[in-house]
Amino acid sequence: MRALEPASPVWSRVPNVRSVRVLHPQRDFGRLMPDSTGGSPVLIPLLVPHIRDRPRGYVTACPSLKALAVLGDKGRFSRFVTRHGLAEACPVTYDTIEAAVFPVIAKPVGGGSGCGIALLRNMKQYELFIDTYLWKQNKYILQEFIDQDDDYCLYMFCSRGKIVWHQAFRYPLTSDWRIRGIVTAMGEVCTIGSRQIAQIAKFMEILNYTGPCNADFKVLPDGSIRILEFNPRLGGTLMVPEGIDFLAENLRLAITHGVMEPRLSIRKNAPPANEERLTLD
């Protein structure tokens, strides 16, 4: 990503950065060593697979494997919402098409950025969709469609379940396309109320979340929100040129809140002991 390459102007806005290297996960992690001035390298993984497969034994600010598993699978996330009494903050997820109220959203459990999502307005459209390659090659959930003219996203950085920084953005939707796709431009900077932030913060608290995250949501006429999904990573809005100050703040926080992780156990690719025993479902 150009926004984070060593020559990017963003690094001049982040204090105490001596040098920057872009590392390939499989090829370069073995060469990660302290610099000649005695500084400790800080790992800032970009995408979910990079976070999950990062080498241990370095300073980083990352969510747990449990948090990644819950937020990275929409079916598992739905069960998490029910188990912790958070359903009021999210759209209804239907167990069967017979229980659904049209229009309904068909959403792949492992998708993101609007990819693979279908808005189905009636049973005929549903029957046509389940005969498509998308449906047959992916596991889907069926979810209530929240029809509002704007999408919102709260970008945040968390430390041990507490939101230490946040910024909201608004993304107007067109009348023809009601599902927001991949971000290519920064949304409109906006503010949201403490009640709405508290609804989102509850999820981060339960997951004891650390690191960057963003929550996509809708705002209802009564001011309450419906959280569509969480993305446990740096998001696209931070990568556009207009988002440089927000990106710099996230990088600063990644350094400030980074902690030295224990190395993996001798068993190959075993997670740290404190993560092995976590129950996901």
C-alpha positions in Angstrom: 0.0 0.0 0.0 1.5 3.3 -1.1 0.1 5.1 2.0 2.5 3.0 4.2 5.5 2.6 2.0 8.8 3.8 3.5 8.8 6.9 1.4 5.3 7.9 2.3 4.9 11.4 4.0 2.9 9.8 6.7 6.0 8.6 8.6 7.2 12.2 9.1 4.1 12.8 11.1 4.7 9.9 13.5 7.2 10.6 16.4 10.2 8.4 17.2 10.2 6.5 13.9 13.9 5.9 12.8 13.3 3.7 9.8 10.5 1.8 8.1 10.5 -1.5 6.3 7.8 -3.3 4.4 8.0 -7.0 5.2 6.6 -10.0 3.3 5.0 -12.3 5.9 6.5 -15.5 4.7 9.8 -14.2 3.4 11.0 -11.4 5.6 9.9 -11.9 9.2 13.0 -13.9 9.9 15.2 -10.8 9.2 13.4 -8.6 11.7 16.1 -7.5 14.1 16.7 -4.5 16.4 18.2 -1.5 14.6 21.8 -0.3 15.2 20.6 2.4 17.6 19.1 -0.2 20.0 15.5 0.6 19.1 12.9 -2.2 19.2 11.1 -3.0 16.0 7.3 -2.6 16.1 5.2 -4.8 13.9 2.1 -3.2 12.4 0.2 -5.9 10.4 -2.0 -4.6 7.7 -4.6 -7.2 6.9 -6.4 -9.9 9.0 -4.2 -12.8 7.7 -1.1 -10.7 8.6 -2.4 -10.1 12.1 -3.3 -13.8 12.6 0.0 -15.2 11.3 2.3 -12.6 12.7 5.5 -13.8 14.4 5.5 -13.5 18.2 8.3 -12.1 20.2 8.0 -8.5 19.0 6.3 -5.3 20.0 2.9 -4.9 18.5 -0.7 -3.8 19.2 -3.0 -6.5 17.9 -6.3 -8.1 18.7 -6.4 -11.6 20.2 -7.0 -14.7 18.0 -10.5 -14.9 19.6 -11.4 -11.3 18.5 -10.2 -12.0 15.0 -12.2 -15.2 14.8 -15.4 -13.5 16.1 -15.1 -10.4 13.9 -13.8 -12.2 10.9 -16.8 -14.6 10.5 -20.3 -13.1 10.3 -21.9 -16.3 11.4 -19.8 -16.6 14.4 -20.3 -12.8 15.1 -24.0 -13.3 15.0 -23.8 -16.0 17.7 -21.5 -13.8 19.7 -24.1 -11.0 19.5 -26.8 -13.3 20.8 -24.7 -14.8 23.6 -23.8 -11.4 25.0 -27.2 -9.8 24.7 -26.1 -7.3 22.0 -28.8 -8.1 19.5 -30.5 -4.7 19.9 -27.4 -3.0 18.3 -27.4 -5.2 15.2 -29.6 -6.1 12.3 -31.7 -9.3 12.7 -30.0 -12.4 11.4 -32.5 -15.0 10.1 -32.0 -18.7 10.6 -34.0 -19.6 7.5 -35.5 -17.8 4.5 -38.9 -18.7 5.8 -38.3 -16.5 8.8 -36.9 -13.6 6.8 -38.8 -10.4 6.1 -38.1 -9.0 2.6 -36.1 -7.2 1.4 -33.2 -9.2 2.9 -29.4 -9.0 2.7 -27.5 -12.1 1.7 -23.9 -11.7 3.1 -21.0 -14.1 2.8 -19.6 -14.9 6.3 -16.1 -14.2 5.4 -16.5 -11.2 3.0 -15.7 -7.6 3.4 -16.0 -4.2 1.6 -19.4 -5.2 0.2 -18.0 -8.0 -1.9 -20.5 -10.8 -2.6 -23.4 -9.1 -0.8 -26.8 -9.3 -2.5 -29.9 -7.3 -1.8 -32.9 -9.7 -2.3 -36.3 -8.0 -2.5 -38.5 -11.0 -2.9 -38.6 -14.8 -2.9 -38.0 -14.9 -6.6 -34.8 -13.0 -6.4 -33.7 -15.3 -3.5 -34.4 -18.4 -5.6 -32.4 -17.0 -8.5 -29.5 -16.0 -6.2 -29.1 -19.5 -4.6 -28.5 -20.9 -8.0 -25.5 -18.6 -8.6 -21.8 -19.3 -8.4 -21.5 -16.9 -5.5 -24.0 -18.7 -3.3 -22.7 -22.1 -4.2 -19.0 -21.2 -3.4 -19.6 -19.3 -0.2 -21.3 -19.7 3.1 -24.0 -17.0 3.5 -26.1 -15.5 6.3 -29.4 -13.8 5.8 -29.8 -10.5 7.5 -32.3 -7.7 7.9 -32.0 -4.9 5.4 -31.6 -1.5 7.1 -32.7 1.0 4.5 -31.1 4.4 5.3 -29.6 7.0 2.9 -26.2 7.0 4.6 -23.7 4.5 5.8 -21.5 5.4 8.7 -18.2 4.0 9.9 -16.4 4.6 13.2 -12.7 4.3 12.9 -11.1 3.6 16.3 -8.0 2.5 18.1 -8.4 0.4 21.2 -6.2 -0.7 24.0 -7.3 -3.6 26.2 -11.0 -3.1 25.4 -11.0 0.7 25.7 -11.4 3.1 22.8 -8.5 5.5 23.0 -9.2 7.3 19.7 -12.1 7.5 17.3 -13.4 9.3 14.3 -16.7 8.9 12.4 -17.2 9.1 8.7 -20.5 9.3 6.7 -20.9 7.8 3.2 -24.0 8.9 1.3 -25.6 6.1 -0.8 -27.2 6.5 -4.2 -30.7 5.5 -4.9 -29.6 2.8 -7.3 -27.0 1.1 -5.1 -27.7 0.7 -1.4 -24.6 -1.3 -0.5 -21.3 0.5 0.0 -18.4 -1.2 -1.7 -14.6 -0.7 -1.6 -13.6 2.7 -0.3 -11.8 4.8 -3.0 -12.4 8.2 -1.4 -12.5 9.5 2.2 -16.0 9.7 3.7 -17.4 12.9 5.1 -15.9 13.6 8.6 -18.8 13.7 11.1 -19.5 13.4 14.8 -21.8 10.8 16.5 -23.3 10.9 20.0 -21.9 9.3 23.2 -24.9 6.9 23.2 -23.9 5.6 19.8 -20.2 5.3 20.7 -21.2 3.4 23.9 -23.1 0.9 21.8 -19.9 0.2 19.7 -17.6 0.3 22.7 -19.5 -2.5 24.4 -18.3 -4.9 21.7 -14.7 -3.8 22.1 -14.9 -4.2 25.9 -16.2 -7.7 25.8 -13.5 -8.8 23.3 -10.8 -6.9 25.3 -9.8 -5.6 21.9 -6.4 -4.0 21.1 -5.4 -2.4 17.9 -7.1 -0.5 15.0 -10.7 -1.4 14.1 -13.6 0.1 12.3 -17.4 -0.5 12.7 -19.8 -0.1 9.8 -23.3 1.0 11.0 -26.6 2.7 10.2 -28.2 5.4 12.2 -32.0 5.0 12.7 -34.4 8.0 12.9 -34.5 7.6 16.7 -30.7 8.0 16.9 -30.0 4.4 17.8 -27.6 2.5 15.5 -27.5 -0.9 13.9 -23.9 -2.3 13.5 -23.4 -4.1 10.3 -19.9 -5.4 10.9 -16.6 -4.8 12.4 -13.3 -4.8 10.4 -10.4 -5.7 12.7 -7.7 -3.8 10.8 -6.6 -0.4 9.4 -9.4 0.6 7.0 -9.5 2.0 3.4 -10.4 5.5 4.5 -7.1 5.8 6.2 -5.2 4.9 3.1 -6.5 7.7 0.8 -4.3 10.9 0.6 -6.9 12.9 2.5 -6.8 10.5 5.4 -3.1 11.0 6.1 -3.5 12.7 9.5 -5.9 10.0 10.7 -3.5 7.3 9.5 -0.6 9.0 11.3 -2.5 9.0 14.5 -3.3 5.3 14.2 0.4 4.5 13.6 1.4 6.6 16.6 -1.0 4.7 18.8 0.2 1.4 17.4 3.7 2.3 18.6 2.5 3.8 21.9 0.2 0.9 22.9 2.4 -1.8 21.5 3.5 -4.5 23.9 6.2 -7.2 23.7 4.5 -10.5 22.9 5.8 -13.8 24.2 7.3 -16.0 21.5 5.4 -19.0 20.2 5.7 -22.3 22.1 8.0 -25.0 20.6 5.0 -26.6 18.9 5.0 -25.1 15.4 2.6 -22.2 14.9 1.1 -22.7 18.4 -0.6 -19.5 19.7 0.6 -18.0 23.0 -0.7 -20.0 26.0 -3.2 -17.4 27.0 -5.0 -17.7 23.6 -5.0 -21.5 23.2 -7.8 -22.0 25.8 -10.2 -19.5 24.4 -13.6 -20.9 23.4 -15.0 -19.3 20.3 -18.5 -20.8 19.9 
